[in-house]
């Protein structure tokens, strides 16, 4: 039932192009200003794409609009600053939606990667995300972790520690939109 995907760190939008032929809409997002040429190339190919700096403001999407957020060869530091960037993904991901994360902390054992994996595991657990699976490609040994956002706030409300906190009631999740 996946129809709308956010592809973070999209490169030239190849994933979006692959999905477009399968009636899935992928919004390609380049999270750094230096990727303007890649975004332009994706747009010229007819693939929806934007360049948006993450962390300084909300992404320009409504609340709960994406079925899946995808980040391959991902270098976005989701775990830093209390998980502010991952919390923004949580906002735009629909209840029951998925986050597919392929990055070196998923499949490598360097000290820095191990620490990032521990930090991400703690953060996703605190956000009540379920780790559905970790798969490793046998050919190139790249791994991907797939998380699922809960379908209700029940888990959030039962947490012993309110970290990361829920949004305030007067905080309009669609304000950026």
Secondary structure, DSSP 8 states (H G I E B T S, - for coil): ---EEEEET-TTTHHHHHHHTTT-EEEEEE-SGGGHHHHHHHHHTT--EEE--SSSS--SS-TT-EEEEEETT----TTSGGGHHHHHHHHHEEEEEEEEE--HHHH---HHHHHHHHHHHHHHHHTT-EEEEEEE-TTT--EEEEEE--SSSHHHHT-SS--S----TT--TTTT-
